[in-house]
Amino acid sequence: MAKTRTTILIEKAILKEAQELGINVSKATENSLLLLIKAIKQVNSGMGARLIICSETPSVSELPATGQGIGNLEVAGSNPAPGIKEVDWNAFRKWLLQNKKERVANDVLSYAKRYSHCLFNADLTEIASMNPGKRRMVMASLSNLAKFLGVYDQWKNTVRRYGVKWIEVGVKDKRMIDRLTKVVDADDVYNWVKQCKMEAPELTDFLDLMALSGMRLEEAVNSYNLIIKLAIQGKLSEYYDTEKQALEHYKFKDLFLRKGKKAFVSFVPKELIERIADNEPLASRHTVGKRVSKARFSDLREAHASILTKHLSQSEIDFLHGRIGTSVFMQNYFNPALIGDLKERVFKAIKEIETKIS
């Protein structure tokens, strides 16, 4: 390989010691540069990592005895050592907001701040003793922090070394058994809806929307507010197709196509949409929780599915309840003819539900 001549400045004392030890200064400098280049490339490959090279050069006596150090080089974020606690939390929050809603990002940030020492010290003893619910939140938060700092591989090794599971197998089994043995009485659930409408009449249209669409609580709140907002702007047709009587959630990806939970289309009677448009928006899902118990909203969704089984296949119900991936939706369900056929059968179920909640 061709070589070129260059001039560098070296402290006189360091050069003298090198010469006394018989070190080939030119070759040693070349080798050190190769090591430094390799280190920088490794750091740059990690998300959020940074390389700090101080301007002051250490004396020979200050260099590591092992010879593994490269001048005064600090790699932060690629391979954190125990005790490092400096994180740009504002930058981390902005990073989270790129793919998460503000409420979720704030929760992740809070847990990451509180338990960041577990990541930096590579010690998950504290996390291992937590209850499954909290452990899952802490693990998820630290996982995000590790990705941000570019130390995800080290984090995975730590998790593997401690054998900490996000959700214990026994917990998963219990959830499945609970689902299989839980019996939802649709009539009882719909009687509960009627009772809630009497206690909180201002939520009548919202509760009807949930009962007829089978949406999750957060989805229903977002849909309810979006209907009102677009109606005021005269743009409701951008969301509600009056011919198909369908709310086309997929057009508003940020609201309805979340990472783990999705809503593509909901069939809702035009008359209900018109009623909702005349209401005031809901501040949040917590607004609903203050007026009626949220405990039975999951039962309401299950009751909706049970009524749909009389008219729809399981895959069609999964589609309407947002239990399929986006690619599956585009490939198999985004078909005007199919949507029209679904509408006719779904409205048979809607009419049955309407009689139960009126």
LUMPA-920162 format. One line per 2 residues: their letters; for each residue x, y, z of C-alpha. Coordinates in Angstrom, 1 decimal, decimal comma, always signed. Layout:
% LUMPA-920162
a) X/Y/Z | ...
This chain:
% LUMPA-920162
ma) +0,0/+0,0/+0,0 | +1,4/+3,4/-1,0
kt) +2,6/+5,6/+1,9 | +2,6/+9,4/+2,1
rt) +4,7/+11,8/+4,2 | +3,1/+14,0/+6,9
ti) +4,2/+16,1/+9,8 | +2,8/+15,8/+13,3
li) +3,6/+17,6/+16,6 | +4,5/+15,4/+19,6
ek) +5,4/+16,6/+23,1 | +9,2/+16,5/+23,5
ai) +9,0/+14,3/+26,7 | +6,8/+11,7/+25,0
lk) +9,0/+11,5/+21,9 | +12,1/+11,2/+24,1
ea) +10,6/+8,3/+26,1 | +9,5/+6,6/+22,9
qe) +12,9/+6,8/+21,4 | +14,6/+5,5/+24,6
lg) +12,2/+2,5/+24,5 | +13,1/+1,9/+20,9
in) +9,6/+2,6/+19,6 | +9,2/+3,2/+15,9
vs) +7,2/+6,4/+16,1 | +6,1/+6,4/+12,5
ka) +4,8/+2,8/+12,8 | +3,3/+3,3/+16,2
te) +1,4/+6,4/+15,0 | +0,0/+4,5/+12,0
ns) -1,1/+1,6/+14,2 | -2,8/+3,9/+16,7
ll) -4,7/+5,7/+13,8 | -5,9/+2,3/+12,6
ll) -7,2/+1,5/+16,0 | -8,9/+4,9/+16,4
ik) -10,6/+4,6/+13,0 | -11,9/+1,2/+13,9
ai) -13,3/+2,5/+17,2 | -15,0/+5,4/+15,5
kq) -16,7/+3,2/+13,0 | -17,9/+0,9/+15,7
vn) -19,4/+3,8/+17,6 | -21,0/+5,3/+14,6
sg) -22,8/+2,1/+13,9 | -24,7/+2,4/+17,2
mg) -27,8/+4,5/+17,4 | -27,4/+7,6/+19,7
ar) -23,7/+6,8/+20,4 | -21,1/+9,5/+20,5
li) -17,3/+9,7/+20,4 | -15,5/+12,2/+22,5
ic) -11,8/+12,9/+21,8 | -10,3/+15,4/+24,3
se) -7,9/+18,0/+23,1 | -5,4/+17,4/+25,9
tp) -3,0/+14,5/+25,4 | -2,1/+12,4/+28,4
sv) +1,4/+11,6/+29,4 | +2,8/+8,1/+29,0
se) +2,4/+7,5/+32,7 | -1,3/+8,2/+32,5
lp) -2,0/+5,7/+29,7 | -3,7/+2,4/+30,7
at) -1,2/-0,3/+31,7 | -3,0/-2,8/+29,5
gq) -2,3/-0,8/+26,4 | -5,9/-1,1/+25,4
gi) -6,5/+2,7/+25,6 | -6,3/+4,9/+22,6
gn) -5,1/+8,3/+23,9 | -7,8/+10,2/+25,8
le) -10,7/+8,5/+24,0 | -14,1/+8,2/+25,6
va) -16,9/+6,2/+23,9 | -20,3/+7,1/+25,4
gs) -23,5/+5,3/+24,4 | -21,8/+2,4/+22,6
np) -20,5/+0,4/+25,6 | -21,4/+2,2/+28,8
ap) -19,4/+1,5/+31,9 | -21,0/+1,1/+35,4
gi) -21,7/+4,5/+36,9 | -22,5/+6,4/+33,7
ke) -25,6/+8,4/+34,4 | -25,5/+11,2/+31,9
vd) -28,4/+11,0/+29,4 | -29,9/+13,8/+27,3
wn) -33,5/+13,2/+28,5 | -34,9/+15,9/+26,3
af) -33,4/+14,3/+23,3 | -34,6/+10,9/+24,4
rk) -38,2/+12,3/+24,7 | -38,0/+13,8/+21,2
wl) -36,8/+10,4/+19,9 | -39,7/+8,6/+21,6
lq) -42,2/+11,0/+20,1 | -41,2/+10,0/+16,6
nk) -43,1/+6,7/+17,0 | -45,1/+7,0/+20,1
ke) -48,0/+9,1/+21,4 | -47,2/+11,7/+24,0
rv) -48,9/+9,9/+26,8 | -46,9/+6,7/+26,1
an) -43,7/+8,6/+25,5 | -44,0/+10,3/+28,9
dv) -44,6/+7,0/+30,7 | -41,5/+5,5/+29,0
ls) -39,4/+8,5/+29,9 | -40,5/+8,4/+33,5
ya) -39,7/+4,7/+34,0 | -36,4/+5,1/+32,1
kr) -35,3/+7,9/+34,3 | -36,2/+6,0/+37,5
ys) -34,5/+2,7/+36,6 | -31,7/+3,8/+34,2
hc) -29,2/+2,7/+36,8 | -30,2/-0,9/+36,1
lf) -29,2/-0,4/+32,5 | -25,9/+1,4/+33,2
na) -24,9/-1,0/+35,9 | -26,0/-4,1/+34,0
dl) -27,8/-5,3/+37,1 | -31,5/-6,4/+36,8
te) -31,8/-7,8/+40,3 | -34,3/-5,0/+41,3
ia) -36,4/-5,6/+38,2 | -36,6/-9,3/+38,6
sm) -38,4/-8,9/+41,9 | -41,2/-6,6/+40,5
np) -44,7/-7,7/+39,8 | -45,3/-8,7/+36,1
gk) -47,2/-5,5/+35,2 | -44,6/-3,1/+36,5
rr) -41,7/-5,3/+35,3 | -43,1/-5,2/+31,7
mv) -43,2/-1,4/+31,8 | -39,7/-1,0/+33,2
ma) -38,3/-3,5/+30,7 | -39,9/-1,8/+27,8
sl) -38,7/+1,6/+28,9 | -35,1/+0,5/+29,4
sn) -35,2/-1,3/+26,1 | -36,1/+1,9/+24,4
la) -33,4/+3,8/+26,3 | -30,9/+1,1/+25,2
kf) -31,9/+1,6/+21,6 | -31,6/+5,3/+21,9
lg) -28,1/+5,1/+23,4 | -26,9/+2,5/+20,9
vy) -26,4/-0,2/+23,6 | -29,2/-2,5/+22,7
dq) -27,0/-5,6/+22,2 | -25,4/-5,1/+25,6
wk) -28,9/-4,7/+27,1 | -30,1/-8,0/+25,5
nt) -27,1/-9,8/+26,9 | -27,9/-8,5/+30,3
vr) -31,5/-9,6/+30,1 | -30,4/-13,0/+28,9
ry) -27,8/-13,3/+31,6 | -30,4/-12,6/+34,3
gv) -33,1/-14,6/+32,7 | -35,7/-11,9/+33,3
kw) -38,9/-12,3/+31,3 | -41,2/-9,5/+30,3
ie) -44,2/-11,6/+31,1 | -43,9/-14,9/+32,9
vg) -45,3/-18,0/+31,1 | -47,6/-18,6/+34,0
vk) -49,1/-15,2/+33,6 | -49,7/-15,8/+29,9
dk) -51,4/-19,1/+30,6 | -53,6/-17,5/+33,3
rm) -54,7/-14,8/+30,9 | -55,6/-17,4/+28,3
id) -57,5/-19,5/+30,8 | -59,4/-16,5/+32,0
rl) -60,4/-15,7/+28,4 | -61,6/-19,2/+27,8
tk) -63,6/-19,5/+31,0 | -65,0/-16,0/+31,0
vv) -68,7/-15,9/+29,9 | -70,0/-12,5/+28,8
da) -73,8/-12,2/+29,0 | -74,6/-9,8/+26,1
dd) -78,0/-8,9/+27,6 | -76,4/-8,1/+30,9
vy) -73,8/-5,9/+29,2 | -76,3/-4,0/+27,2
nw) -78,5/-3,5/+30,3 | -75,4/-1,9/+31,8
vk) -75,2/+0,4/+28,8 | -78,8/+1,5/+29,3
qc) -78,2/+2,1/+33,0 | -75,1/+4,2/+32,2
km) -77,1/+6,3/+29,7 | -79,6/+7,1/+32,4
ea) -76,9/+8,1/+34,9 | -74,9/+10,1/+32,3
pe) -77,2/+11,2/+29,5 | -74,5/+13,4/+28,0
lt) -72,6/+10,2/+27,1 | -75,6/+8,6/+25,4
df) -74,3/+9,0/+21,8 | -70,8/+8,0/+22,8
ld) -72,0/+4,8/+24,5 | -74,1/+4,0/+21,5
lm) -71,0/+4,5/+19,3 | -69,1/+2,0/+21,4
al) -71,9/-0,5/+21,5 | -72,6/-0,5/+17,8
sg) -69,0/-0,3/+16,5 | -67,1/-2,6/+19,0
mr) -64,2/-0,1/+19,1 | -61,8/+0,0/+22,0
le) -62,3/+2,9/+24,5 | -59,4/+5,1/+23,2
ea) -60,4/+4,5/+19,6 | -64,0/+5,4/+20,3
vn) -63,0/+8,7/+22,0 | -60,7/+9,6/+19,1
sy) -63,5/+8,7/+16,6 | -66,1/+10,6/+18,5
nl) -64,0/+13,7/+18,7 | -62,9/+13,5/+15,1
ii) -66,5/+13,3/+13,9 | -67,3/+16,5/+15,8
kl) -64,2/+18,3/+14,6 | -64,6/+17,4/+11,0
ai) -68,4/+18,2/+11,1 | -67,6/+21,7/+12,3
qg) -65,0/+22,1/+9,5 | -67,5/+20,8/+6,9
kl) -65,1/+17,9/+6,1 | -66,9/+15,0/+7,7
se) -67,1/+13,2/+4,3 | -63,3/+12,8/+4,6
yy) -63,9/+10,3/+7,4 | -67,5/+9,1/+7,1
dt) -68,7/+7,5/+3,9 | -72,5/+8,1/+3,9
ek) -73,1/+5,6/+1,1 | -71,4/+2,7/+2,9
qa) -72,3/+4,2/+6,3 | -68,7/+3,5/+7,3
le) -66,1/+5,4/+9,4 | -62,9/+5,0/+7,5
hy) -60,3/+5,1/+10,3 | -57,5/+4,0/+8,1
kf) -57,4/+7,5/+6,5 | -56,1/+8,8/+9,9
kd) -53,2/+6,6/+10,6 | -51,8/+8,5/+13,5
lf) -55,0/+8,1/+15,5 | -56,1/+4,6/+14,6
lr) -53,2/+2,5/+13,3 | -51,2/+2,1/+16,5
kg) -48,3/-0,3/+16,7 | -50,1/-3,0/+18,6
kk) -53,8/-2,0/+18,2 | -55,5/-0,9/+15,0
af) -58,9/+0,1/+13,7 | -59,5/+0,2/+10,0
vs) -63,3/+0,6/+9,4 | -66,4/+0,8/+11,5
fv) -70,0/+0,6/+10,2 | -72,2/+3,1/+12,0
pk) -75,7/+4,3/+11,2 | -75,9/+7,8/+9,6
el) -78,4/+8,9/+12,2 | -76,0/+8,3/+15,0
ie) -73,2/+10,2/+13,2 | -75,5/+13,2/+12,9
ri) -76,3/+13,1/+16,6 | -72,6/+12,9/+17,5
ad) -71,8/+15,8/+15,3 | -74,0/+18,1/+17,5
ne) -72,2/+17,2/+20,7 | -69,2/+18,7/+22,5
pl) -65,9/+16,7/+22,2 | -64,6/+14,6/+25,1
as) -61,4/+15,8/+26,8 | -60,0/+12,3/+27,1
rh) -60,9/+8,7/+27,9 | -60,5/+9,7/+31,5
tv) -63,5/+12,0/+31,1 | -65,6/+8,9/+30,4
gk) -64,1/+7,1/+33,4 | -65,2/+9,8/+35,7
rv) -68,8/+9,4/+34,7 | -69,2/+5,6/+34,2
sk) -67,1/+2,7/+35,2 | -64,6/+1,6/+32,5
ar) -64,5/-1,9/+33,8 | -67,1/-3,3/+31,5
fs) -66,0/-1,7/+28,2 | -64,0/-4,8/+27,3
dl) -67,2/-6,8/+27,9 | -69,0/-4,5/+25,6
re) -66,5/-5,2/+22,8 | -66,8/-8,9/+23,4
ah) -70,6/-8,7/+23,3 | -70,4/-6,9/+20,0
as) -68,2/-9,7/+18,6 | -70,6/-12,4/+19,9
il) -73,5/-10,7/+18,0 | -71,4/-10,4/+14,9
tk) -70,7/-14,2/+14,9 | -74,3/-14,7/+13,7
hl) -73,6/-12,9/+10,5 | -69,8/-12,7/+9,9
sq) -66,9/-15,1/+9,7 | -64,1/-15,0/+12,3
se) -61,7/-13,3/+9,9 | -64,2/-10,6/+9,2
id) -64,7/-9,9/+12,9 | -61,0/-9,7/+13,4
fl) -60,9/-7,2/+10,6 | -63,6/-5,0/+12,1
hg) -62,1/-5,3/+15,6 | -58,6/-4,3/+14,3
ri) -56,9/-7,6/+15,0 | -55,1/-7,9/+11,7
gt) -51,9/-6,3/+10,3 | -51,9/-3,4/+7,9
sv) -50,6/-5,5/+5,1 | -53,3/-8,0/+5,5
fm) -55,9/-5,3/+5,4 | -54,6/-3,8/+2,2
qn) -54,2/-7,2/+0,5 | -57,5/-8,8/+1,5
yf) -60,0/-6,2/+2,8 | -59,5/-2,9/+1,0
np) -62,0/-3,8/-1,7 | -65,1/-1,7/-2,3
al) -67,2/-4,7/-3,3 | -66,3/-6,6/-0,1
ig) -66,9/-3,5/+2,1 | -70,4/-3,2/+0,6
dl) -71,1/-6,9/+1,3 | -69,8/-6,5/+4,9
ke) -72,1/-3,5/+5,4 | -75,3/-5,5/+4,7
rv) -74,4/-8,2/+7,2 | -73,0/-5,9/+9,8
fk) -76,1/-3,9/+9,9 | -78,2/-7,0/+10,6
ai) -76,1/-7,2/+13,8 | -76,4/-3,5/+14,5
ke) -80,2/-3,6/+14,4 | -80,1/-6,4/+17,0
ie) -77,8/-4,4/+19,2 | -79,9/-1,2/+18,8
tk) -83,0/-3,0/+20,2 | -80,9/-4,1/+23,3
is) -79,6/-0,6/+24,2 | -82,7/+1,5/+23,4
